[in-house]
Amino acid sequence: MLLLTKTLLALLLLATLAGIDAVPGRLNDDCPNCADETISAGTMRWTMPLLKLGEKRYYLGIFFKANWYRAAQYCRYHGMHLASISSQEDNDKLEKHIKDFGLGHEHFWTSGTDQGEEGTFFWMANGRPVTFENWNTGEPNNFRYENGEEEHCLELWNRDGKGLKWNDSPCSFETFFVCEVQ
């Protein structure tokens, strides 16, 4: 119950900070790409602040950091999936809005992973192979940490101030995440 209360308060705070109107489906003049929308998952319904970028709608998970699995679970619980980025346009739009929220220096999970076969990335959300790529220089590198953990999950990260590029990271790392409405 406490987690639910914290989540609801966090959503209200985000809506206030983003200038989102509380009327579902209505766009706000201060944030033309933001809208509250009702999302259904089974019998449950939530009204969440979403970014509407073209045909896609995203939720930025910025109220807590989670490992890749927990982030995926959170998105699914709320009727979404971790985001799949299929074009430079999608990547650029997400980057712009993440920067507009003042979070351009943070890490964000996507649904990308190579857990099935090392070096072959696919989008867990839809099972499709990654065809558009925007990797940081030298990535993916499947770096192996001292504890034996390797990098198998795809994150957005502004390393070296070159914009939000892709990086493979250990799935256990806790960071922010991007959900996509399917």
KELUM-944694 format. One line per 4 residues: number of its first residue (from 0); their letters; for each residue x, y, z of N, C-alpha, C, O, CB. Coordinates in steps of 0.001 Angstrom, whole numbers, plus 524288, in hexadecimal, padded with zeros to 5 digits. Glycine has a CB too. Example, Ala and Ser with C-alpha at 12.3 -4.5 7.8 and 13.67 -1.06 7.14 Angstrom:
2
0> AS> 83386:7E9C6:81E78:8300C:7EE6C:81E78:83390:7F31C:81E78:8379C:7F309:82111:82C2C:7EE87:82356 ~ 83232:7F736:81BA8:83566:7FBDC:81BE4:83264:8001E:81EBE:83461:80472:81F67:83704:7FDAA:8165D $
END
This chain:
182
0> MLLL> 8033F:7FB58:80000:80000:80000:80000:8036B:804E7:80000:80242:808BC:7FD57:7FC4F:7FFFF:804BF ~ 807AF:804B0:80310:80B3B:80926:8034C:80DB4:80A1C:7FDF3:80E40:80E97:7FC4C:80F80:80840:80775 ~ 80F35:805E5:7FB3C:81183:80679:7F60F:80D9A:808E4:7F241:80F03:80C42:7EF20:81365:8012A:7F403 ~ 808BA:80730:7F286:804AB:80961:7EF2A:803EB:80F2E:7F041:8036D:8124C:7ECA0:7FF81:80674:7EFEF $
4> TKTL> 803D5:810A3:7F53C:8033F:81621:7F6B5:807CD:81957:7F4A9:80709:81D8F:7F27A:802D5:816B1:7FCAB ~ 80C9A:81753:7F55F:81134:81A1C:7F375:81106:81AAB:7ED87:81259:81EC8:7EB6C:81639:81745:7F51F ~ 80F64:8168B:7EADB:80F15:816B1:7E529:80B29:81AC9:7E35A:80C45:81DD0:7DFC8:80D97:81152:7E302 ~ 806A0:81AE2:7E5C8:802A7:81EBE:7E44C:80481:8244A:7E550:803A7:827C3:7E218:7FD96:81DBE:7E741 $
8> LALL> 80707:82526:7E9C3:8091C:82A5A:7EAE9:80D4C:82BDF:7E6FA:80D89:8305C:7E544:80B57:82A8D:7F077 ~ 8109B:82820:7E58D:814B1:82931:7E1BE:81255:82A91:7DC72:8143B:82E1C:7D9CF:8185B:8247C:7E13B ~ 80E42:827D5:7DAE1:80BB1:82907:7D5EB:80948:82E73:7D5F4:80998:8314A:7D216:80784:824FB:7D4BA ~ 806E5:82FE0:7DA4B:804AD:83523:7DABD:808EC:83946:7DA76:80837:83D5A:7D804:8019D:835B2:7DFD8 $
12> LLAT> 80D62:83835:7DD00:811BF:83BDC:7DCDB:813B6:83C81:7D748:81499:840E5:7D587:8162E:83A00:7E06F ~ 81469:83827:7D477:81635:8387D:7CF11:81260:83B9D:7CBC7:813F8:83EEE:7C8AF:816F4:83307:7CCC1 ~ 80D66:83A96:7CC69:80976:83D6A:7C968:809D2:84341:7CA7A:80967:8466E:7C6E4:803F6:83B64:7CAB3 ~ 80A98:844AB:7CF6B:80B0C:84A29:7D0D6:80FF3:84C90:7CE7B:80FBD:850CE:7CC39:80B18:84AC8:7D6C5 $
16> LAGI> 8146D:849D3:7CF02:81957:84BE1:7CCF8:81940:84C4D:7C709:81B89:84FE8:7C4D2:81DDF:84870:7CEAF ~ 816A2:848A5:7C476:81679:848A5:7BEC5:81240:84C3B:7BCA5:811E2:84CF4:7B7E7:8159D:8432C:7BCC5 ~ 80F0D:84E80:7C00E:80AE6:851F2:7BE4B:80686:84F0A:7BB9F:8040F:85116:7B809:80D0A:855FB:7BAAF ~ 80589:84A46:7BD57:8018F:8470D:7BADC:7FC46:84821:7BD45:7FBB2:8482D:7C20B:802EB:84140:7BB54 $
20> DAVP> 7F87A:848FB:7B9FD:7F31F:849BE:7BBBA:7F0F5:8448E:7BDA5:7F24E:84074:7BB87:7EFB0:84C02:7B749 ~ 7EDA8:844AD:7C194:7EB97:83FE5:7C3E4:7E701:83D9B:7C0EF:7E4D9:839A6:7C29D:7EA00:840E9:7C95F ~ 7E571:83FEA:7BCA4:7E11B:83DD0:7B99E:7E340:839A6:7B5F0:7E66A:83AE3:7B288:7DE35:84238:7B685 ~ 7E19A:834B6:7B689:7E3AD:83084:7B33E:7E327:831BE:7AD72:7DF11:8337E:7AB9B:7E0EA:82B6B:7B476 $
24> GRLN> 7E77C:830BF:7AA93:7E776:83173:7A4EF:7E83E:83706:7A323:7E8C6:837F4:79E73:7E287:82F80:7A2CD ~ 7E854:83AB7:7A6A4:7E8C6:84035:7A529:7EE7C:841D9:7A528:7F154:840C7:7A8E3:7E594:843B4:7A8E4 ~ 7F025:84466:7A10F:7F573:8466F:7A0CA:7F5AB:84BAD:7A38C:7F1CA:84E82:7A3BE:7F74C:846F2:79B10 ~ 7FA31:84CF4:7A5AC:7FAF5:851C8:7A88B:7FE2F:8557A:7A530:801E9:853C4:7A2AD:7FDA6:850C2:7ADE5 $
28> DDCP> 7FCDB:85A79:7A514:7FFB0:85E48:7A1EE:8056A:85EAF:7A377:808B7:85FBD:7A022:7FD24:86391:7A264 ~ 806B1:85DDB:7A885:80C15:85E38:7AA51:80F45:85971:7A8CB:81411:859BA:7A899:80C38:85EEE:7B02E ~ 80CC5:85529:7A7BD:80F68:8504E:7A653:80C2A:84DB6:7A20B:80929:84A1E:7A324:8101B:84C96:7AB34 ~ 80CBF:84F7F:79D24:8094D:84DAB:798FF:809A6:847D6:797E2:8060E:845A7:7958D:80A76:85093:79427 $
32> NCAD> 80DD8:84542:79978:80E51:83FA6:79885:80CEF:83C6A:79D4B:80D99:837A6:79D3E:813C9:83E5B:796CA ~ 80B05:83EEB:7A16F:809A1:83C1A:7A632:803B8:83BAC:7A694:800E4:83F4C:7A52B:80BE4:83EDB:7AB16 ~ 801E6:8374A:7A878:7FC4B:83693:7A951:7FB7B:83269:7AD71:7FE64:82E97:7ADAA:7F976:83512:7A42D ~ 7F78B:83323:7B0B3:7F5EF:82F00:7B449:7F290:82B4B:7B125:7EEFF:82CFB:7AE65:7F2ED:83136:7B937 $
36> ETIS> 7F3A2:8265B:7B187:7F071:82287:7AECF:7EF3F:81E18:7B281:7F260:81CD0:7B5ED:7F32F:82081:7A9D6 ~ 7EABE:81BC6:7B1CF:7E94C:81749:7B4EF:7EB5A:8126B:7B241:7EA4C:81178:7ADA9:7E34E:816FC:7B5BB ~ 7EE4C:80F5E:7B531:7F08E:80A88:7B33C:7EDF7:80613:7B621:7ED5D:8064A:7BAE5:7F6A0:80A69:7B3ED ~ 7EC6F:8020C:7B34D:7E9ED:7FD8B:7B5B9:7ED77:7F8CD:7B55A:7F00A:7F7EE:7B162:7E49F:7FC67:7B324 $
40> AGTM> 7ED8F:7F5C2:7B989:7F04F:7F0C3:7B9A8:7ECB4:7ED01:7BC7F:7EC55:7ED1B:7C14A:7F5DE:7F12F:7BC6C ~ 7EA13:7E9B9:7B98E:7E637:7E64F:7BBFB:7E1AD:7E991:7BDF5:7DF56:7EC8E:7BB02:7E8A9:7E31D:7C07A ~ 7E072:7E8FD:7C2E9:7DC1F:7EBF9:7C52F:7DDF7:7F103:7C7B8:7DAC2:7F419:7C98B:7D93F:7E8AF:7C92D ~ 7E31C:7F1E7:7C7DE:7E537:7F69B:7CA5F:7E5E1:7FAED:7C65A:7E6EA:7F9E9:7C1C4:7EA7C:7F56E:7CD13 $
44> RWTM> 7E544:7FFCE:7C829:7E5E5:8045D:7C4D0:7E900:80884:7C7C1:7E84C:80944:7CC73:7E07F:80688:7C30C ~ 7EC6F:80B30:7C4F0:7EF79:80F73:7C72B:7EF31:81415:7C37F:7EEC5:81371:7BEC0:7F53B:80DCB:7C824 ~ 7EF6D:818B0:7C5AE:7F03C:81D55:7C286:7F5CD:81F0D:7C3A0:7F729:8206F:7C806:7EC1D:821CC:7C3CA ~ 7F904:81EF0:7BF85:7FE94:8200A:7C01F:8002D:8244F:7BC50:7FDF5:824BC:7B812:801E1:81B0E:7BF3D $
48> PLLK> 80407:82779:7BDCE:80604:82B74:7BA3A:80956:828E0:7B5FE:80D4E:8266D:7B729:8093D:82F9F:7BD39 ~ 807BE:8296C:7B12D:80A81:826FB:7ACD6:80C98:82B19:7A921:80A4E:82F48:7A883:806EE:82331:7A9EC ~ 810F9:829DA:7A6AB:81307:82D10:7A271:810DE:82AD2:79D66:81197:82632:79C4D:81931:82D30:7A26B ~ 80E41:82DFF:79A59:80C3B:82C44:7954A:80FE7:82E6F:7912A:80FEA:8331E:79013:80664:82E20:7945A $
52> LGEK> 81301:82AFA:78EE4:816DD:82C85:78B03:81592:829C5:785E6:816F3:8253A:78522:81C87:82B31:78CDD ~ 812F1:82C86:78273:8111F:82A13:77DA2:80CE7:8261C:77EEA:80928:82750:781AE:815AF:82773:77AAA ~ 80D85:8216C:77CE9:809B5:81D47:77DE2:80ACB:81A64:782FC:8077E:81766:784CD:809B2:8196D:7795E ~ 80F50:81B3C:7854C:810C2:8185C:78A04:80FA8:81B8C:78EE9:80FCA:8205A:78ED9:81685:816D7:789D6 $
56> RYYL> 80E8F:818BE:7932E:80DB6:81B36:79843:81160:818AA:79C2E:811C5:813E2:79C78:807E0:81AB7:79A0E ~ 81413:81BF8:79F37:81802:81A1C:7A2E7:816D6:81C0E:7A869:8145A:82019:7A92D:81D78:81BE0:7A134 ~ 818AE:8191B:7AC23:8189A:81AA6:7B1A3:81E39:81A7C:7B37A:820DB:81682:7B2DD:814F5:816FC:7B510 ~ 8201B:81EC4:7B5BC:8256B:81EDD:7B7D4:82546:81D24:7BD83:82306:81FCF:7C0D2:827E4:82467:7B74E $
60> GIFF> 827A5:818BC:7BEA2:827F0:816B8:7C3F9:82C5A:81969:7C6DD:830CA:8178F:7C6DC:828BA:810BA:7C400 ~ 82B1A:81DDA:7C95B:82F2F:8210F:7CBCE:82E68:821B9:7D1AF:8310B:824F1:7D418:82F5A:82662:7C93E ~ 82ADE:81EC2:7D402:829E2:81F70:7D996:82CE3:81BA0:7DCF2:82D55:81C58:7E1AE:82431:81EE4:7DAAF ~ 82EEC:8179E:7DA88:8325B:813F5:7DD3F:835C2:8115D:7D921:83466:8112F:7D485:82F2A:80FCC:7E07B $
64> KANW> 83A27:80F62:7DADD:83D99:80C87:7D759:83CA8:806B7:7D830:83B93:804F5:7DC88:84378:80DFD:7D84A ~ 83D16:803D0:7D3FB:83BFA:7FE38:7D43B:83FB8:7FB49:7D0AA:841B3:7FD74:7CCDB:8363B:7FD13:7D2B1 ~ 840AD:7F64E:7D1F1:8439D:7F320:7CE42:8401D:7F213:7C988:83B74:7F340:7C99B:84582:7EDE5:7D0D7 ~ 84263:7EFE2:7C57E:83F93:7EF2E:7C090:83AA5:7EBE2:7C144:83698:7ED0C:7BEF4:84324:7ECA3:7BC85 $
68> YRAA> 83AFD:7E7CF:7C46E:83692:7E444:7C536:8321B:7E6F4:7C829:82D8A:7E662:7C6C4:83858:7DF5F:7C830 ~ 8337B:7E9D9:7CC31:82F79:7EC9A:7CF37:82CFE:7F0F1:7CBF3:82849:7F1DC:7CC48:831D6:7EEE4:7D447 ~ 8302C:7F398:7C8CD:82E10:7F7A6:7C558:82A39:7F540:7C173:82608:7F76A:7C082:8328A:7FA7E:7C267 ~ 82BA9:7F0C5:7BF32:82825:7EE17:7BB8A:82321:7EC76:7BE4D:81EDF:7ECF1:7BC1E:82ADA:7E943:7B920 $
72> QYCR> 823A1:7EA8D:7C314:81F09:7E8ED:7C61A:81B83:7EDA0:7C737:816BE:7ED3F:7C6BD:820BA:7E64B:7CB49 ~ 81DD6:7F205:7C8B0:81AD2:7F6BE:7C9C9:817B7:7F866:7C4F3:8130C:7F980:7C547:81E77:7FB37:7CB96 ~ 81A5F:7F88E:7C07A:817B0:7FA17:7BBA4:81334:7F65A:7BA7A:80EE1:7F815:7B947:81B8D:7FA36:7B701 ~ 8142B:7F148:7BAD0:81018:7ED66:7B9A4:80B84:7EDDC:7BD6A:806FF:7ED74:7BBD2:8125C:7E7D9:7B9DF $
76> YHGM> 80CA8:7EEB3:7C25D:8088B:7EF2A:7C64A:804DE:7F3AC:7C4F6:80032:7F37A:7C614:80AED:7EFF5:7CBC0 ~ 8070B:7F7B1:7C296:803FB:7FC4E:7C12C:80235:7FC38:7BB75:800DA:8004B:7B94B:80727:80134:7C233 ~ 80236:7F7A5:7B906:80026:7F719:7B3BC:803B4:7F90D:7AF70:801DC:7FA56:7AB30:7FB29:7F9DD:7B35D ~ 808D1:7F94F:7B077:80C9C:7FB30:7ACA4:8110E:7F73B:7AC3E:810DF:7F314:7AEA8:80EB9:800B3:7AE2C $
80> HLAS> 81509:7F88D:7A92E:819D2:7F57C:7A8B3:81E61:7F946:7A910:81DB4:7FDF4:7A834:819F8:7F248:7A370 ~ 82307:7F74D:7AA55:827A3:7FA90:7A9B0:827E3:7FC22:7A3F2:82654:7F923:7A085:82CC4:7F7A4:7AB77 ~ 829D4:800CA:7A2EB:829B2:80307:79DA9:82D35:80028:799CE:8315B:7FE29:79B31:82B44:808AF:79DDF ~ 82B6F:80003:794F9:82E74:7FE1C:79083:82F46:802C8:78CEC:82B88:80577:78B88:82B98:7F96D:78D94 $
84> ISSQ> 83419:803C3:78B70:83558:8085A:78845:836A6:80682:782C5:83AA5:803FB:781E8:839FD:80B8D:78AAE ~ 83343:807C7:77F14:833CF:8058D:779DA:835D0:80961:775BC:8366C:807EA:77132:82EB0:80370:77823 ~ 836D8:80E44:7773F:838BA:8120A:77359:83BBA:81673:77601:83B4B:8174F:77AB8:8341C:8144A:77026 ~ 83EC4:81934:772DA:84195:81DC2:774D5:83DB8:821D5:776C3:83EB2:8247F:77AA5:84529:82018:77093 $
88> EDND> 8394F:8224F:77406:8354B:82611:77595:8333A:824D2:77B10:832BD:82854:77E50:830C4:82613:7719A ~ 83201:81FD8:77C19:83039:81E4A:78155:8345F:81F8A:78568:83331:821A4:78991:82EE4:8186A:7817A ~ 8393B:81E3A:7842B:83D8E:81F22:787C6:83E26:824F7:788EC:83EBB:82684:78D70:842AD:81CEA:78585 ~ 83DFF:82834:784CE:83EAC:82DD8:78573:83A42:83045:788A8:83B35:833A1:78BF6:83EFB:8307D:78020 $
92> KLEK> 8356D:82E8E:787AB:830FD:830A5:78AA0:8316D:82F43:79065:8308A:83292:793C6:82BD2:82E90:78867 ~ 832C7:82A6A:79183:83375:828DA:796FD:837D6:82BFB:79988:83743:82DE1:79DE9:8349F:822F5:79763 ~ 83C30:82C82:796C7:8409E:82F6D:798E7:83F11:83509:79A28:84064:8370C:79E51:84533:82F5F:7950E ~ 83C49:8378D:79699:83AAD:83CFB:79779:83769:83D75:79C6E:8385D:840EA:79FA2:83794:83F0A:792C4 $
96> HIKD> 83396:83A07:79D14:8301E:83A7B:7A195:832CD:838E7:7A6A8:831A4:83B17:7AAC7:82B4C:8372A:7A0C3 ~ 8364E:83534:7A668:83952:833CD:7AB15:83CAF:83872:7ACB1:83D11:839AD:7B153:83CCB:82EE1:7AA12 ~ 83F1E:83B04:7A8E7:84239:83FB2:7AA0D:83EC2:84418:7AC1A:84043:846DE:7AFBB:8452F:84185:7A524 ~ 83A18:844C2:7A9C7:8367B:848D5:7AB87:834E2:84813:7B13A:833D2:84BE1:7B3F7:831A2:848E7:7A811 $
100> FGLG> 834B6:84334:7B304:83385:84218:7B87E:83853:842E3:7BBF4:83804:8421C:7C0B1:83177:83C7E:7B913 ~ 83CC7:8446D:7B9A8:84190:84544:7BCA3:8444D:84039:7BE1A:8474D:84018:7C1DB:84061:8484D:7C17B ~ 8434C:83C0F:7BB2A:84573:836EF:7BC84:84905:834C9:7B842:849CC:8300D:7B7EA:8410E:8331A:7BD8B ~ 84B2F:83836:7B509:84E82:83685:7B0BE:8537C:833CE:7B262:85606:8314C:7AF2A:84FDC:83B06:7AD81 $
104> HEHF> 854F2:8343E:7B752:859B4:831C6:7B947:858AA:82C66:7BBAD:85C57:829B1:7BD30:85C49:83548:7BD4C ~ 853C2:82AD5:7BC08:85245:825E7:7BE94:85263:8214C:7BAC7:852EA:821F5:7B60B:84CD1:82663:7C0F9 ~ 851E2:81CB0:7BCF9:85182:817D4:7B9FB:84BC6:81633:7B9D4:848F1:81708:7BD9F:85504:81366:7BC6D ~ 84A03:813DE:7B573:8449B:8121C:7B4DB:8447C:80CC3:7B238:846A0:80C15:7ADF7:84161:8161E:7B1AB $
108> WTSG> 841FA:808FD:7B4BF:84141:803D7:7B262:83D7F:80419:7ADC8:839BB:80716:7ADD1:83F41:7FFF2:7B671 ~ 83E96:800E8:7A9D1:83B01:7FFC4:7A587:839F6:7F9E2:7A5B5:83BDA:7F73A:7A93E:83D55:80188:7A008 ~ 83705:7F7D6:7A201:835F8:7F232:7A1FD:83A30:7EF1A:79F23:839C1:7EA56:79EAD:830B5:7F11F:79F7D ~ 83E3C:7F1B2:79D39:8425A:7EF02:79A58:8459B:7EB62:79DC1:846F3:7ECB6:7A22D:845DB:7F2EF:797C9 $
112> TDQG> 846DB:7E6CB:79BA8:84A12:7E302:79E7F:84C91:7DF2A:79AA9:84A92:7DE47:79661:846C1:7E009:7A29D ~ 850EF:7DCED:79C49:8534F:7D8A2:79953:853B2:7D3C9:79CC9:85734:7D092:79C1E:858CF:7DA37:7973F ~ 85013:7D34B:7A078:85038:7CEE4:7A419:84F63:7C9A4:7A162:85112:7C59F:7A369:84C21:7CF9F:7A849 ~ 84CD9:7C998:79CDF:84C03:7C4B3:79A09:850EC:7C2C9:79751:85214:7BE1E:7975A:847B5:7C55D:79612 $
116> EEGT> 853CF:7C664:794F6:8589A:7C515:79227:85C49:7C9C2:79272:85AFF:7CE04:7909E:8576F:7C38F:78C56 ~ 860D0:7C8F2:794B8:86493:7CD2A:79572:8659D:7D001:79049:866EC:7CD9E:78C52:869B4:7CB03:797B5 ~ 864FB:7D537:7907B:86617:7D882:78BFE:86193:7D936:78835:861EE:7DC63:7849E:86A8D:7D658:78927 ~ 85D58:7D653:788F0:858C2:7D6D1:78596:85465:7D952:788C4:851A0:7D6AE:78BAD:85706:7D164:7835B $
120> FFWM> 853D4:7DE70:7882A:84FF7:7E14C:78B41:84A9A:7E10F:788B2:84A19:7E140:783EA:851A6:7E700:78BF7 ~ 846A1:7E0A5:78BF9:84138:7E0CB:78A3B:83E1E:7E3E1:78E39:83FEB:7E4CA:79297:83EEE:7DB2E:78982 ~ 8396B:7E57F:78CAF:835ED:7E862:79029:8327A:7E478:79301:82F37:7E1E8:79093:8328C:7EC72:78D11 ~ 83328:7E3FB:7980C:83018:7E051:79B27:82A40:7E18B:79AD3:82706:7DDFD:79B1F:831E7:7E06E:7A0DA $
124> ANGR> 828E0:7E67B:79A39:8235F:7E816:79A25:8205E:7E5B3:79594:81BC0:7E475:79618:822FD:7EE01:799E4 ~ 82300:7E50C:79113:82036:7E302:78C80:822F2:7DE62:789EE:820F3:7DC37:78621:81F86:7E749:78889 ~ 8277B:7DCD8:78BF4:82A50:7D858:789E0:82D30:7D958:784D0:82F87:7D5C0:782A2:826AA:7D400:78915 ~ 82D13:7DE27:782E2:82F8E:7DF61:77DE2:8355D:7E088:77E9B:836F8:7E293:782A7:82CD5:7E40D:77B49 $
128> PVTF> 83885:7DF34:77AA6:83E13:7E085:77AF8:83ED0:7E670:77AB4:83BAB:7E93A:7785F:8412A:7DDD0:77688 ~ 842F8:7E846:77D1B:8445C:7EDD0:77CD0:84687:7EEC0:7775B:84A75:7EC6A:775DE:84873:7EF69:78132 ~ 84402:7F222:77463:845DA:7F35A:76F1C:84831:7F8D8:76EEC:84C5C:7F994:76CA5:84159:7F2DE:76B20 ~ 8459E:7FCAF:77141:847E5:801E5:771E0:84B7F:801AE:7769C:84A16:7FF6D:77A9D:8438C:8063E:7728B $
132> ENWN> 85024:80403:77631:853D7:80407:77A95:855ED:80983:77B7B:85682:80C94:777D3:85867:80033:77993 ~ 8570D:80AB3:78072:8592B:80FCA:781E9:85D09:80F12:7866D:85CB2:811C4:78A65:854B1:813A8:78377 ~ 860B3:80B6C:785C9:86456:80A0B:789F2:86868:80E4F:78AE0:869FC:8110C:78740:8670B:804EE:788A8 ~ 86A11:80ED4:78FC3:86EAC:811EE:79109:87356:80F6F:78E4D:8733A:80ACA:78D13:86F8E:81247:7971C $
136> TGEP> 87765:81277:78D5B:87C28:8105F:78B10:87E31:80BE5:78E77:87E82:80C6A:7933C:8805C:814B7:78A77 ~ 87F8A:80791:78C0C:881A5:8030F:78EE0:87D89:7FF8C:79158:87ED9:7FBC7:79405:8853E:804E7:79303 ~ 8789B:800C0:79077:87459:7FD96:792B0:87181:7FAB9:78E46:871A9:7FC7D:789CE:87070:80114:795DD ~ 86EFC:7F67A:78F67:86EF6:7F3B7:79469:8741A:7F0C2:79522:8764F:7EEB3:79163:86A41:7EFE8:794BC $
140> NNFR> 875F5:7F092:799F1:87AF7:7EE03:79AF3:87A9C:7E979:79EC9:87E8C:7E6E6:79FC8:87EC9:7F1EE:79CF9 ~ 87606:7E86D:7A0F6:8753D:7E425:7A4A7:87988:7E40D:7A8D2:87BBF:7DFF1:7A9FA:87515:7DEE9:7A1C0 ~ 87AA8:7E894:7AB08:87EAD:7E8F9:7AF13:87D94:7E508:7B369:8791C:7E456:7B50B:87EEC:7EE97:7B154 ~ 881B7:7E27A:7B53E:88136:7DE9F:7B975:8835D:7E10D:7BE7D:887E7:7E29D:7BEBA:8842F:7D962:7B813 $
144> YENG> 88010:7E158:7C275:88184:7E3AE:7C775:88456:7DFB6:7CAE3:88422:7DB03:7C9E3:87CAA:7E5CA:7CA4A ~ 886FA:7E1A6:7CEF2:889FA:7DE3F:7D271:886AC:7D9ED:7D4D9:888A1:7D5AA:7D5E6:88C6E:7E173:7D6BD ~ 881A7:7DB06:7D5B9:87E33:7D715:7D806:87C37:7D333:7D3EE:8790B:7CFCF:7D52D:87992:7D9BB:7DAB7 ~ 87E06:7D3A8:7CF1C:87C81:7D015:7CAF2:877C3:7D1D2:7C7DB:87664:7CF63:7C3F1:87B7B:7CADD:7CD2D $
148> EEEH> 87540:7D5FD:7C98F:87091:7D7D5:7C6DA:87208:7DA4F:7C1A0:875F5:7DD0D:7C132:86D8E:7DBC9:7CA46 ~ 86ED4:7D94F:7BDB2:86FAA:7DB72:7B87F:86B33:7DF15:7B6FE:8672D:7DF4C:7B99D:87038:7D70B:7B47A ~ 86BFB:7E1EC:7B2BC:8682B:7E5CA:7B0F6:86497:7E36B:7ACC9:8665B:7E1F7:7A88E:86AF8:7EAB1:7AECC ~ 85F87:7E30F:7AE0D:85BD0:7E0AD:7AA6D:856E7:7E3ED:7A987:85388:7E24C:7A682:85A47:7DB68:7AC66 $
152> CLEL> 8565E:7E879:7AC08:8519B:7EB99:7AB79:852EC:7F0F9:7A948:856F9:7F338:7AA93:84EC2:7EC21:7B0C6 ~ 84F80:7F302:7A5FC:85079:7F7D5:7A31F:84E31:7FC84:7A602:84990:7FCAB:7A74C:84E2E:7F77B:79D9C ~ 85194:80051:7A6FA:84FF0:80529:7A987:8513B:809D0:7A612:854AC:8098D:7A2BA:85293:805BF:7AEEC ~ 84E66:80E17:7A6F2:84FBC:81329:7A4B2:8533F:815DE:7A8A1:8521E:815D5:7AD4E:84AB4:8168B:7A368 $
156> WNRD> 85791:81841:7A6C7:85B33:81ABB:7AA5F:85E36:81EFA:7A77C:86010:81E1E:7A322:85EFA:816AA:7ACC9 ~ 85EB2:8237D:7A9DD:8619E:827D9:7A7A5:86737:827A3:7A9AB:868C1:82ABB:7AD04:85F00:82D2D:7A905 ~ 86A30:82401:7A7A0:86FB1:82391:7A91F:872CE:82797:7A605:871FE:82833:7A152:871D3:81DE8:7A824 ~ 8763F:82A3E:7A88A:879CA:82E02:7A614:876FC:832A8:7A39C:8792F:8353E:7A035:87CFE:82B4C:7A1FC $
160> GKGL> 87229:833C4:7A544:86F54:8384E:7A356:86DE7:83822:79D99:86D11:83C3A:79B39:8726E:83CFE:7A44D ~ 86D99:83380:79B4D:86C6C:832F4:795B7:866B4:831BC:794AD:8655A:82FE6:79071:86FC8:82EB8:7935C ~ 8635F:832B9:79873:85DD3:83194:797CE:85C8D:82C19:799AD:86008:82905:79AE9:85C37:83237:7921D ~ 85787:82AF0:799DE:855D7:825C5:79BAE:85700:821B8:7977F:8545B:8216F:7937D:84FEF:825C4:79D0D $
164> KWND> 85AEC:81EAB:7987E:85C74:81A5E:79508:85B50:81545:797D7:859CC:81547:79C67:8625E:81ABB:79371 ~ 85C08:810F7:79527:85AF1:80BDB:7975F:85FD0:80989:799DB:86430:80A4C:79803:858D2:80830:79332 ~ 85EEF:806B5:79E0D:86317:80415:7A0ED:860F3:7FEE5:7A2E2:85C79:7FE99:7A49E:86529:80786:7A58D ~ 8642C:7FAC6:7A29C:8628C:7F5F2:7A52C:8647B:7F634:7AACA:868DA:7F7EE:7ABCE:864B9:7F0F7:7A244 $
168> SPCS> 86143:7F484:7AE5D:86251:7F506:7B3F1:86063:7F01D:7B6B7:85CEF:7ED6F:7B4B6:85FA8:7FA02:7B63C ~ 86292:7EEE0:7BB51:8607E:7EA6B:7BE44:85ABC:7EB4F:7BF8D:85940:7EF89:7C14E:863AC:7E98A:7C359 ~ 85793:7E76B:7BEB4:851ED:7E7D6:7BF93:850A1:7E8CD:7C549:84C4C:7EA7C:7C688:84F30:7E2E7:7BDB6 ~ 85458:7E7C0:7C8CC:85367:7E87D:7CE6A:85429:7EE21:7D024:85285:7EF90:7D46E:856FF:7E4FB:7D18B $
172> FETF> 856A1:7F161:7CCDE:85763:7F6D9:7CE54:85218:7F980:7CEF0:84E70:7F857:7CC0A:85AC2:7F9BF:7CA35 ~ 851AF:7FD05:7D2AC:84CCA:7FFD1:7D391:84D20:80542:7D131:850B0:80845:7D25E:84B8B:80026:7D979 ~ 84965:80672:7CDDE:8493A:80B79:7CB3D:8438D:80CCF:7C9E2:84001:809C5:7CB03:84CB1:80B69:7C642 ~ 842B5:8114C:7C77D:83D84:812C4:7C5B7:83C18:80F78:7C0F0:83F3F:80C4F:7BF27:83D42:818B3:7C46E $
176> FVCE> 83764:81030:7BEE0:835AA:80CE8:7BA84:83187:80FC1:7B759:82F31:8138D:7B928:83385:807A0:7BC84 ~ 830A8:80DDC:7B296:82CB2:81007:7AF18:828D6:80BB1:7ADBE:82A50:807A9:7AB93:82F3A:81265:7AA07 ~ 823DB:80C93:7AF0D:81FAF:808F1:7AD90:81D16:80B01:7A89C:81CEB:80FB8:7A7AE:81B94:80845:7B215 ~ 81B18:80770:7A57C:8184F:808D5:7A0B3:812EF:8064C:7A0D3:8126D:801AF:7A217:81B6B:8071C:79BBD $
180> VQ> 80EF3:80950:79F82:809AA:80730:79F2D:80951:80416:79A1F:80AAB:80611:795F4:80567:80BA0:79F63 ~ 8078C:7FF54:79A76:8072D:7FBE1:795D9:801E1:7FC46:7935A:800DB:7F9AA:78F72:80846:7F634:79753 $
END
